[in-house]
Amino acid sequence: MLLKNLIKGIPISKRNIPVKGISSNSNSTKKNYIFFAIKGKKENGENFIQHAIKRGASVIICSNKCKFKDKNILVIKKKNVRNFLSEIASRFYNLKPKNIIAVTGTNGKTSVADMFYQIFRLNNKPVASIGTLGIKYNNKFIKTNLTSPDTISLHKTLNFLKKKKIENVIIEASSHGLHQERLHHINFKSAIFTNFSQDHLDYHKNMKAYLNAKLILFSKILKKKTKIISDKNILPFKILKNISKKRELKIVDINSDFSKVKTQLPALQDFKKKNLAMAILVAKICGLKEHLIYGKIKKINDVNGRLELVKKLPNKAKIFLDYAHTPDALQKTLEFLKNDYKKDISIVFGCGGNRDKKKKTINGQDSK
C-alpha cells in the first residue's frame, strides 16, 4: 500500500512511499513500516524512534511536542497519536465483518460474548468472539493476553476474520481499551452495557473516571441510529438514555427477553439470564431468527469459571469455581449459593495482579 492511500496531506515527494506494515513497538518494526511513537504510563515510544528506524521504519508518527528530526525520514506530528493509530490501522486492515458487536460493563462481558458465540455455533453459523477467553472463531482458538487487544492486533484480527467469511463478531470492550482508544474507528452494529460496579480504580483512580471510560463507547464511538442494549435497573441507564437522545442512538431494555429466558430456563440464576437476554438481543440484531435462537438456548453451556461446579466430594459437598473478583460479582455469587445451599458455605477468594487493592476489604465484608 502507498502512503498517500493511508494518510492525506503528504508532501508530493513522499506520497509513493510503500507501506508494508504499521507498528507501535520498535521491536516488531520492519522495513517500510510506519512507527507510531506512543506515550504510555511506563514507557515513551519517542525514546525508541531511533531503534525503529534501524529496524526499517520509513515513517514516524509522534506527538506535537516530539523533538525528533531526520531529513531522511518523514516525521508526522499529531495531537493525539493513539487516535491517529486507530484511524490508520482501520484503513490498513480495511476488511471488516458486517456485524461487529461491542460489550462493556464491569461484570458479565465474557459471559455475554461466549453466549453470543454459542448461539451462532449451535445454529451452525460462522461467528467469532474476542476477549478474555482469547479469540474464538468457528470452534478454533487463538490465545491472547488482553481483554481488548491493542489497536493494531484488533484491526488485523477483524481483517483476518472477514477473510474467513465470518460476519458476526463480538468484542469485549474493557475500560482500559476504551480509554486508550483501542476500539475507535470500528463501525459497531450494536453495543451492550451489562452493569457497573467498583473495579480498576488502580488505573482510573475514581468511580467517575471509570464510568466515563466505559461511556466512551457510547458517547464517542457509536454512529447514529446504532442500538444500545442495556438493563433499565442499572445506575448508568439514565445516563445512557441521555447520551442516546443527544447522539441519536437507540436504547433497548433487555427485560422483555429476560422474561422469556426466565420462562424457558427457570433454574438459571437471574444474572445469567440477564447475560443471556443481552446475547439474544444482539443475535437478533445481527439477523439470526428468533425461533432459531430460542430453539437452541437450552443447549448453551455455562462459561468456564462462572459458577462452575468442578467437584462433588464423597460427603456430598460441592465445590464451585467462579472468577468473581469485584464486590458486585462476588455478592451475586454468594447470594445464589446461600439461596440454593442453606448449610455452611466456605469460601476462598482473591484479587490477583496487585491492582485496585481497596476492593479486597469490600470483598471480605461480602464474604461474611
Buried (B, 14 or more C-beta within 10 A) or exposed (E): BEBBBBBEEBEEEBBEBEBEBBBBBBEBBEEBBBBBBBBEEEEBBBEBBBBBBEBBBBBBBBBEEBEBEEEEBBBBEBEEBBBBBBBBBBBBBBEBBEBBBBBBBBBBBBBBBBBBBBBBBBBEBBBBBBBBBEBBBBEEEEEBEBBBBBBBBBBBBBBBBBEEEBBBBBBBBBBBBBBBBBBBBBEBBBBBBBBBBBBBBEBBEEEEBBBBBBBBBBBBBBEEEBBBBBBEEBEBBEBBBEBBEEBEBEBBBBBEBBEBBBEEBEEBBEBBBBBBBBBBBBBBBBEBEEEBBBEBBEEBEBBEBBBBEEEEEEEEEEEBEBBBBBBBBBBBBBBBBEEEEEEEEEBEBEBEEEEBEEBEEBBEEBBE
